[in-house]
């Protein structure tokens, strides 16, 4: 695999969990157990949105507080917030924290599964520009039916969600290139898993 950080994205009910489970078996891959991409984006957005309302606090101390008190401690497990002073900038803090987590677990690559993240790639890339993206797409009919029955959502709305989410994927791939934004078909992953996983890892 090229690159040390990747994210699995796609419309919900498209196979993101299946792909996460497969890649977690790779000897070199450390998969994040609970989705964290949105926690990263939200935390650092909150820093700059809330900082003007807390000007009496030092920025780094305020960031420490945000990470430490993030929902269910997810960010505190990943971000090296206790040593925040030694990092040059926010990007360095996030990237080096992930590298540290990789090394601590004897792995080479770190991955996270965050469905619907394709809508927020701009926010993600601002913080982690080296990230690789794997976008999984499932047949629209199967996806819409699964979504509507699983979440009791209107079938037409479920179908529109599939359209919107995958249009974002195509646009993201055009901007970032196929080497950085790979689109994978769920059905091909089922029928020829070895070939598809080898392609993803390459």
C-alpha positions as CSV (number, residue, x, y, z in Angstrom):
1,X,0.0,0.0,0.0
2,X,1.2,3.5,-0.8
3,X,0.6,6.1,1.9
4,X,0.2,5.6,5.6
5,X,-3.3,7.0,6.1
6,X,-6.6,6.0,4.3
7,X,-10.3,6.4,4.8
8,X,-13.1,4.1,3.6
9,X,-16.1,6.2,2.5
10,X,-19.4,5.7,0.6
11,X,-23.1,5.9,1.0
12,X,-24.4,4.0,4.1
13,X,-25.4,0.4,3.4
14,X,-22.8,0.2,0.5
15,X,-20.3,-2.3,2.1
16,X,-18.0,0.0,4.1
17,X,-18.1,-2.3,7.1
18,X,-17.3,-5.4,4.9
19,X,-14.3,-3.6,3.4
20,X,-13.2,-2.4,6.9
21,X,-13.3,-6.0,8.2
22,X,-11.3,-7.3,5.2
23,X,-8.6,-4.7,5.4
24,X,-8.3,-5.1,9.2
25,X,-7.0,-8.6,8.5
26,X,-4.0,-7.2,6.6
27,X,-0.8,-7.7,8.6
28,X,0.3,-4.1,8.0
29,X,-3.0,-2.3,8.6
30,X,-4.2,-0.8,11.8
31,X,-8.0,-0.1,11.3
32,X,-9.6,2.4,13.6
33,X,-12.3,0.4,15.5
34,X,-14.7,3.3,15.7
35,X,-15.2,6.0,13.0
36,X,-13.2,9.0,13.8
37,X,-12.9,11.2,10.7
38,X,-15.9,13.3,11.6
39,X,-14.6,13.7,15.2
40,X,-11.3,15.1,13.8
41,X,-13.1,17.5,11.4
42,X,-15.6,18.7,14.1
43,X,-12.9,19.2,16.8
44,X,-10.7,21.5,14.7
45,X,-13.7,23.4,13.3
46,X,-14.9,23.9,16.8
47,X,-11.4,25.2,17.8
48,X,-11.6,28.1,15.4
49,X,-15.3,28.7,15.8
50,X,-15.2,28.8,19.6
51,X,-11.8,30.3,20.2
52,X,-13.1,33.9,19.6
53,X,-15.6,33.3,22.4
54,X,-12.8,32.1,24.7
55,X,-10.0,34.6,24.1
56,X,-9.0,34.4,27.7
57,X,-7.6,30.9,27.0
58,X,-4.4,30.0,25.3
59,X,-5.1,28.3,21.9
60,X,-3.1,25.2,22.6
61,X,-4.6,24.8,26.0
62,X,-8.1,25.2,24.5
63,X,-7.3,22.6,21.9
64,X,-6.1,20.2,24.6
65,X,-9.5,20.6,26.3
66,X,-11.4,20.0,23.1
67,X,-9.5,16.8,22.4
68,X,-9.7,15.5,25.9
69,X,-13.4,16.1,26.2
70,X,-14.4,14.9,22.7
71,X,-17.3,12.4,22.5
72,X,-16.5,9.0,24.2
73,X,-12.8,9.8,24.3
74,X,-12.2,8.8,20.7
75,X,-9.9,11.7,19.8
76,X,-8.0,11.5,23.1
77,X,-7.1,7.9,22.2
78,X,-5.6,9.0,18.9
79,X,-4.3,12.6,19.1
80,X,-1.2,13.2,21.1
81,X,-2.7,16.2,22.9
82,X,-0.6,16.0,26.0
83,X,2.5,16.9,24.0
84,X,0.8,19.5,21.7
85,X,3.5,22.1,22.3
86,X,6.1,20.1,20.3
87,X,4.0,20.1,17.1
88,X,4.6,22.8,14.5
89,X,1.0,23.0,13.4
90,X,-2.4,21.3,13.4
91,X,-1.6,19.1,10.4
92,X,1.6,18.0,12.0
93,X,-0.2,17.2,15.2
94,X,-2.8,15.0,13.5
95,X,-0.4,13.3,11.1
96,X,2.4,12.6,13.6
97,X,-0.2,11.4,16.2
98,X,-1.4,8.8,13.7
99,X,2.1,7.8,12.8
100,X,2.8,7.3,16.5
101,X,-0.3,5.1,16.8
102,X,0.9,3.0,13.8
103,X,4.4,2.5,15.3
104,X,3.0,1.6,18.8
105,X,0.9,-1.2,17.2
106,X,3.7,-2.5,15.0
107,X,1.8,-1.7,11.8
108,X,2.6,0.4,8.7
109,X,-0.7,1.8,7.7
110,X,-3.7,3.4,9.5
111,X,-7.3,3.3,8.3
112,X,-10.7,4.6,9.3
113,X,-14.2,3.8,8.0
114,X,-16.5,6.8,7.9
115,X,-19.7,6.4,5.7
116,X,-20.8,9.6,4.0
117,X,-17.4,11.3,4.4
118,X,-17.3,11.8,0.7
119,X,-19.4,14.9,1.3
120,X,-16.6,16.4,3.5
121,X,-13.4,15.6,1.6
122,X,-12.4,19.3,1.4
123,X,-12.5,19.5,5.2
124,X,-10.6,16.3,5.6
125,X,-7.9,17.2,3.0
126,X,-7.3,20.5,4.7
127,X,-6.2,18.6,7.8
128,X,-4.7,15.4,6.3
129,X,-3.6,16.2,2.7
130,X,-1.8,12.9,2.3
131,X,-4.8,10.7,3.0
132,X,-5.9,8.2,0.4
133,X,-9.6,7.5,0.0
134,X,-11.4,4.3,-0.9
135,X,-15.0,4.9,-2.0
136,X,-17.2,1.8,-2.2
137,X,-20.3,1.8,-4.4
138,X,-23.1,-0.7,-4.2
139,X,-25.8,-1.2,-6.9
140,X,-28.2,1.7,-6.4
141,X,-31.3,-0.5,-6.3
142,X,-29.9,-2.8,-3.6
143,X,-28.6,0.1,-1.6
144,X,-31.8,2.1,-1.7
145,X,-33.8,-0.9,-0.7
146,X,-31.4,-1.8,2.2
147,X,-31.4,1.8,3.4
148,X,-35.2,2.1,3.3
149,X,-35.9,-1.1,5.1
150,X,-33.1,-0.7,7.7
151,X,-33.8,2.9,8.6
152,X,-37.5,3.1,7.6
153,X,-36.7,5.9,5.2
154,X,-38.7,6.6,2.1
155,X,-37.4,4.5,-0.9
156,X,-37.2,7.5,-3.2
157,X,-35.2,9.5,-0.7
158,X,-32.9,6.5,-0.2
159,X,-32.3,6.4,-3.9
160,X,-31.6,10.1,-4.1
161,X,-29.1,9.7,-1.2
162,X,-27.3,7.1,-3.3
163,X,-27.2,9.4,-6.3
164,X,-26.0,12.4,-4.3
165,X,-23.4,10.5,-2.4
166,X,-21.9,8.8,-5.5
167,X,-21.9,12.0,-7.5
168,X,-19.6,13.5,-4.8
169,X,-17.4,10.4,-5.2
170,X,-17.0,11.0,-9.0
171,X,-16.3,14.7,-8.5
172,X,-13.8,13.9,-5.7
173,X,-12.0,11.4,-7.9
174,X,-11.7,13.9,-10.8
175,X,-10.2,16.4,-8.4
176,X,-7.8,14.2,-6.5
177,X,-7.1,11.6,-9.2
178,X,-7.5,7.8,-9.2
179,X,-4.3,7.2,-7.3
180,X,-5.6,9.1,-4.3
181,X,-9.4,8.5,-4.6
182,X,-10.2,4.9,-5.6
183,X,-13.8,3.8,-6.4
184,X,-14.5,0.2,-5.7
185,X,-17.7,-1.8,-6.6
186,X,-19.3,-3.8,-3.8
187,X,-20.5,-6.5,-6.2
188,X,-17.0,-7.0,-7.6
189,X,-15.6,-7.3,-4.1
190,X,-18.1,-10.1,-3.5
191,X,-17.5,-12.0,-6.7
192,X,-13.7,-11.6,-7.0
193,X,-12.5,-10.5,-3.5
194,X,-8.8,-11.4,-4.1
195,X,-8.5,-9.3,-7.3
196,X,-10.3,-6.3,-5.8
197,X,-8.3,-6.3,-2.6
198,X,-5.0,-6.7,-4.4
199,X,-6.0,-3.7,-6.6
200,X,-6.9,-1.7,-3.4
201,X,-3.6,-2.5,-1.8
202,X,-1.6,-1.7,-4.9
